[in-house]
Structure formats: C-alpha cells, structure tokens
Amino acid sequence: MKSNQLIELLYCSNCQKKFENDCYSLPTCSHSLCHKCLAKSLESKPEFQKTNETDEFITLLTCPVCSYKYQLEDEISEEIPMNKQINFLAKVEASPKKNEVMNCQECEKEKAVFFCENCHVFFCQNCCKTIHSFKAFENHQISPYKGDEHIVVHHALECSEHPNKVKEYYCKECQESVCIDCVIIGKHKNHMITKLESLSIGSDLRVSLALKRNQSLIQILDKKTNEIAALLDVVNGVIPVAKNKIDENFKKAFDLFQKRKESLLIQVDQISHYVTNQIRKIKTKYDKRIAELKLCEYYSNNLLENPTDSTILYEMEGMLNKLQDVEELTDESYVADDFAMAVDFDNLPTFFDSLGYVDAPLMNLKGGPGNIQITSNQEMSGEIKCSTFVVKSGAVLTVKPWDGKSGGVLKILARSKIIIEKGGKIDLSGKGYRGGPAVFQATNGKAKQGESYEGQGSDLQEANKGGGGAGLGTGQFGGYGGGGGGYGTPGDDAEPNRYSGQFHPGAKGGESYGDERITELYMGSGGGSGHPYSNGQTKGKGGNGGGALLLQSRRIVNDGEIISNGEDGEDGVPSTYGSGGGGGSGGSILFICNLLINNGTVSALGGKKGIAHPSYSQGINSSGGKGGDGRIAVKGRAKGNTTSPTWFIYKK
C-alpha cells in the first residue's frame, strides 16, 4: 500500500475532513465516516422494508457515499464499530516527531537513507543494496527517506506486539491489522487472515456489486410503477362504463316494473268488474226468490180467509212446489258457496299478490292464470295450488309411485272449486308403500314383509306394523302365503298351510293405524310376499298400498272416480306350486271443503289376496291375505253417493 493511499484513509469518505479519533467503518461497503456524518445519516428519515420470511419491518441505514443500504437490528453503537487502526493512524499523524532521524532497521547502526514501500522498513545504503539484491525483492519500490512522512507511516503500521514488524495483514475475526508474527506465532494464529490489499479490493468489489444490485432494483420498481399506473388507467376507464351500465339496468328494471304495475292494475279492474257482476247476479237471484216468497205469503193469507176459493188453491199449489227450492237457498252454506263462486273473499289479498302467476305445472294443462284443466293422462306429485281444478272426461290424473324416498302423495289446493267430470278419474291405487318382492329360491327362501310407515320389512311372518307378514317356506312343509297390508282396518292373515292334513298358520296381516279424521295423511301399507314350493319362475309378490290424496277447495264436485285402492296380491306360479302374495291396503282420501257433492265413485279398498296354485292333495302351499281398507274423511258438508269404505264426515 502506498503512503499517499494510507494517508487518504485518515479522511472521512463523505465530508473529506480529517478524523479526530471518531472514525466509523460501515461493515457492508467499508466506507469510513466521521461521527458527524454518521449522526447525520442516522437523524435522516430511516427506510422501512417488509421481509418475506417473517412479514416484519426492518430499518435500513443508507451509506451517504455509495447509497448501499445497511440493515440495523440491534444497538447502533454495537453494529457500527469504530476503526481502531485508522483512529490510531490519525492520532500519530496529528502529533508527528519533528526532525526525527530513523536508524537503519536492518543493521541498527547507520542512519536510514531509503524507505521500502513494500517491506515498510528503513534501510541504510549498504543494507538496502544487500537485501534487494535478491531476486525475490528486486522489484520492490525504493524511495528516498522523507523524514516525517515516512515516520508517520512507520508508526501507523508498526505492530505493538512485535516491534519493528509492519502490519501487512487483516484479521477478520478480531477486525484489526496484524503483522506476520501475529499470524504465525501470535494470538491471531489460525484466525481468518487476509492481505490488506485484497481487503481493499474486496471492499471495492462489494461496493460495485451493491451499485449494480441497486440499479437492478430501481429498474424492477420502475417497471412495477408503470404497471400500477396502467392498472389505474384501466380502472379509471372502467368506472364510468360501470356507472352507465348500472343506470341503464335500473332504467330497464324500472320500465319493466312500470309495465307490470299497469298490467296488474288492469287485472284488478277486471276482477273488480267481474266480482261486481257476479254479486249483482246473485242479488238478482235472491231478489226473485224473495218476491216468490212474498207472493206465496199473499196467497197463503187469502187461502186462510177464503179456504174454498179454487183459483187460490191452484196458484198456491204452484207456489208450494217452488217453496222447496227456496228453502234450500236459505241454507247458510249454500249462500256462502254462491259468494265463493264469485270471489274468494278470505284469500283476496293473497290472490292479488299472485296475479298473473300459476303455481301448478302447466304441461298438458289448459286454462287461464290460476285455472288448471287435466285433458289427458297426467302424472303429478307434491302440492298443486290454483284457483279452479278440473279433470275432464276421459282424462286420468295419477301420482308418481312411492320409491322409498318420495312419491305416493298428491295435494290439490284450489281457491274456488275442484271438479271431476263424468268419465274423468283421479287414481292413486297401488302408489303407496310397497309390497314384499317375489321369491325365486324355494328352500329356506327369503320372502319379505310388506313396507309401512316404519320402513321396509324383513323375512318374518309377523306384521311389519301396517305391512303384511312374509310367507316362509321350508323343505318339510312347502310354502306359505303373505299377509295382507293394514291401514284403516287390519289386513287378513294368509291362509294356513295344510300339508299332510296338518295346520300350519300363515303369515300375519298388517295392523291398523292412523285415525278416522285423517289428521295425518298416511299411505296404505304393502302386503307380504308368498313363497313357492320349488324353484322356478318368480311370483307371489305382495300388493302395494294405495297413495294419499288431499282435495281442498270451497266446493268439490265429483261426477267421475276418485280412488286409492290397494294393489292385489300376486297369484302363485303353477310350475312351482307357489303361494299367493298378500293384498296391499287402501290409501287415504281427505276432502276439506264447504261442500262436497259426490255423484260418482270414491273408494280406498284393500287389494285382493294372491291365490295359491292348486297342488297336491297334501296342501303344500297357501293363498295370501286380503289387504285392509284405507280411510276416507270429509271435513265440511257432503251429500250424494256414499263411499267405500264409508266416509267419516266432520266439520271441526
């Protein structure tokens, strides 16, 4: 290291003022700062950066010379150490020994006249020539002795531990300059050592790399800034478009609501006109009847005064015939029904809310809003809501069969009326709980109980609540028929097996359940399956129960058929001498109305028993049991034909 380069180290890298025992060296870039410049950097606004690893903020100190950022974590006084070597050099340089003459450090006798910049040793003329005559030292740089300047350099680089030895190395672990003896035999033995020249070169390299890294980061940040600016431009361009779209959509919605409002007002006016006309017609009808009653009263008074007047007697006979019709009109229920045909006063607000909408499915249906007409064979399920419901002649309405999860139940709720025309039919027969499946295997076969509200059955002869018992089979006695399903009435037991003149009881019939008012809308239960005597064609299935039907309206008129019968049990197979399955029970039919007029058929009967095939005289098989009847109830008034089984009528 040249003496002028060493002297430059005595000055602050930032303000270029000489150090006064206040030199601090930054560990990252190795620039030396005086206390004043370091304090100024610390007092300036620090930078904060978020780390990727911990998401915590760290403080960065920027070098005022090269702008390299240094991370601060602990106390600043501990992180940025003072440079003891430079402070020592500055101290020596500040008080040099004037006119001091150095002796030759080789012979220590003659006065020094030369200074070797490489050896950092003072030589007399003879010693310098002798030492540097060797080939290894012949390229050393020799300069004339300069007095104070060389003395300063000598004192600065002289090792305190080993006099007359120059500090040519730097200990990275102790962070101080050392001589060759310190490295070989001194306390710095085995430490990480580097030449002072390479340390300087390394520092320059680190500064260069830091500058390149900063330039790269600046380019990345500039790119990100441009991207953000572009996104802001896009957002600023989209916002007005979005606002315009919102305005347009709200305008369209408002126009649609306005049109809907006008349509509803027209419908309300039409309904008001219709209701007014209907009420006027009813009033005219009753005014006419009142006039007839008054005329009858007039003739009655005259007849009492003139009992022999033949003219009065003739007129009175005609009045008495009309009086019977008038008496029916005075019935409160008939009056209410007439008004119900005009308008549904109780549900008028709800009716207005649903103007223009139809709750029921419209496939294969005819009629205006709120009116449904069944014109062909149609399968529905669940709950149907409408104003009027009509099953036309020749049409059959049924329900999706029960599949273990859904089906089997149909509810029709009409505000005004329900009409089943002559030749029309609502048929839920065999749509309820399922019968036991048919059996193929004879020996130790597995006939099944019928299904009920408790779920599917097992291979027991006992009843599964409403489900009929299973017809068992053994190799010893042959097969048994299945028990009939129960509901409104219990199902019949299967006929006994009379093998070899003995008596072996058949499967049990299902139990009755529910109540006569049908407070809970049950389906009918299935019959148990029958068992064959030998392997062969699968037969003997138990019949399914009837479905559950609710009809609710102000007036219900049935001129056709409303049925929910149980399915018949299946007959046994001739080739296997099979036993018959049990019949399914009838289902539920519930009417809720002001008036039910039944001119047709209403039934919820149990299915027939499956017949055992005629076999040997030993009686190795048996017929199943007949299914029990379902339930029919009317909550309201009813007149006309009775039902099978007989309906239960109640008002409250």
Disulfide bonds with the S-S distance in Angstrom:
none
